[in-house]
């Protein structure tokens, strides 16, 4: 603006004022122009042109001393903020105070000045000409106020098109969402706020709405500062007489919701301690990259050696710190693109693509070296080691899970070979592992269908030679493989978590059989049945399982004896004693099986709540070689503690006679009676009950 447009003596306008004036003139045909500034919370006139002096009678210097509230007396502080908006141009018909004090009805248009000019507005002031125009203006102002109340102040970002894609209105919430003034968004300017990659989708949906109906589009809006907000834009068809088809669009900002959902998804698929992908994401990762018949996909399975020692000696906090450090070392050692996952506990898996077996082994060796570097935790220097299994995909792998499973098997082979080793699974080991898995599945099915049977071996009293009790022995007749010995399927049940189900089956069937014998044989039925219990069953639940089985079949607890191996008791003597005390309080008898093989403390034995010691068959066999020392000592020990003894594995008449002479309470062996089915045992007990008591039956007699 030239100097001729300024009154003499006026100060030079600043660049910001000049920019404000040019902006006001560019958007309006109003003649009288003022620039309003907010200084210290007060709105004042910062500049005015000569037409203001002509219209209102103020000189430029006079206006600098006039507050806007004085110039527009009908607007209070709150209403003045409705005129001076940051988001849009506002038009109002207002009385304006002239220099003479008179009020002049005018149309006042307030245009916000865009950044970086600060909090400034240009005011365009035009006098109303006649009554008709004033009435029209009043109606327009009323509509403007209603629109501001219902739409502009709504917290929901809203767009209004009255004709095609060109916007007629945007509300404050949308302006705030994209950080842009309304004037820059009207027409087709709003499309500049849509992310370029989403623009085509938004335009397609908006055009479809112009033809009728409702649509929605998920799109990113780019704010003026370059940041992005994820939104859902919902379009609804509108028709304006004289203008044509348009739309109203409401915008839902879903940025925070998507971020929250992303956090939930991350938590569901990642380990919270190390931040590594968990087992679920590992399975998905391998499945996405697995191609049957292809190669080059490898898994490296790691299990930290002696991690339990760290946890038990230094605490779980130190153990967690070690796991975090291991995760960091794994990340820094593997190749770009390799996946590192925490499989569970102290187990980790690395998945590699496009790698040979030698390459996978080389990577496993680098990992081992990286892990073994010393670190100090809680003042203790540690040198972590891991047992590592390596498997590279071959034509034999039909599914992704087989690759991970084989890698797990290879790791256990490495650990069994001495820890700190790397093992590559060979075809023979893979075949054995798969056969074992099939057998586990068959065992689970057999237990579920109660296809395992029980055999009952009689146990004889040395006092009169009568059979007083039986031992329940589980048997499994596989439909394809034939008889599977207990030495095979019992350890298999323990390894696969089936031992509890197997034990419950044996316990329940034994109680059922005792009830059946009572019904058929009366007083000739066995007085008691012995049931073997695995070390894994020796927990707080055993008492409840035994009590439930007895109640289910209406048996007194005295009819049952629980046999637990000495080695099982020695794994956790204090816990075992607590469980045995519960059984004794219930009334169930307790026997220690295979006594003499578990190296238990004799002093501790005095405090165990047991009723009977079973002399291991290996010691009984030594009688034939002239070495009765251990058997003699065990029987003497039991007698001194007031316990009964059962000698197992009696195979000859000479052994039976010698054991009776040494003071054994009971005898058990194939030479006395082989294990019998429930039906055969009923017949056997019915027959032998009529025989003459007094001596142990010889195998050449009927007791076979």
Number of C-alpha atoms within 10 A of each C-alpha: 9 5 10 7 10 16 13 9 7 12 11 10 14 10 10 14 20 15 14 24 22 13 17 24 15 9 11 13 10 16 15 21 24 26 24 27 21 15 11 6 7 11 20 22 24 22 23 24 18 18 17 21 17 11 16 21 17 19 17 22 16 12 21 16 11 15 14 21 16 14 20 17 14 13 17 12 11 8 10 16 11 17 21 23 18 23 24 24 20 20 22 20 21 21 19 23 19 18 16 9 11 11 16 16 17 19 21 23 23 26 28 29 25 18 8 8 15 12 17 28 30 28 27 23 26 20 18 17 10 8 9 10 11 17 12 11 18 16 13 15 18 14 12 16 17 12 15 16 11 11 20 24 13 15 11 17 23 23 26 22 26 21 19 18 19 18 22 17 21 25 24 25 20 24 24 15 19 22 18 21 23 24 19 15 23 18 17 14 14 22 18 15 20 21 18 14 10 14 17 13 14 23 15 12 17 27 17 15 23 22 14 16 12 18 18 18 19 17 24 24 25 19 19 14 9 11 11 18 18 20 18 18 24 22 27 19 21 20 16 12 7 8 11 13 19 27 29 22 21 19 22 14 20 16 15 11 11 13 12 12 12 12 12 12 11 17 14 14 18 20 18 12 12 18 16 23 24 23 18 13 20 23 16 14 15 22 14 10 11 22 17 14 12 11 17 17 23 28 27 28 31 32 25 21 19 13 17 14 11 17 15 11 10 15 13 13 13 16 20 17 15 21 21 16 15 21 20 16 15 22 18 12 17 18 12 9 9 15 21 22 27 25 22 12 11 19 19 25 27 24 22 24 20 10 16 16 16 11 15 25 22 12 20 25 15 15 24 22 14 17 22 16 12 12 14 10 14 10 8 10 10 14 11 20 22 27 25 33 28 30 27 27 27 15 10 12 18 14 15 20 15 15 24 24 17 27 27 24 23 28 29 19 21 24 22 11 13 10 19 19 20 24 24 23 20 12 10 9 15 18 12 11 16 16 12 13 14 12 17 19 12 14 23 19 13 17 20 13 9 13 14 18 18 21 20 23 24 27 26 25 20 22 15 12 17 22 27 17 22 23 22 24 19 20 16 18 14 15 8 6 8 9 11 14 12 14 8 9 20 19 14 18 19 16 12 14 14 18 23 19 15 24 23 18 19 23 23 17 18 26 24 18 18 21 18 17 22 16 11 14 16 12 12 18 22 21 15 19 24 23 22 20 22 18 19 14 18 21 13 14 11 20 19 13 16 21 17 13 20 22 12 12 17 12 16 13 20 15 18 24 24 21 22 24 21 22 19 19 21 16 12 12 17 12 14 20 17 15 18 26 17 16 23 18 12 16 16 22 22 23 26 24 24 22 23 21 14 15 10 15 9 9 8 10 13 11 9 18 20 23 18 24 28 28 26 20 18 14 23 24 19 15 18 14 8 8 13 17 11 16 24 18 13 20 23 17 15 21 17 9 12 12 16 18 25 26 27 22 21 20 18 16 16 12 19 26 13 15 24 19 10 15 17 27 22 25 26 25 21 17 18 27 22 16 19 20 16 19 12 13 20 20 15 17 19 18 13 16 15 9 11 10 14 12 15 21 22 15 17 10 8 13 17 15
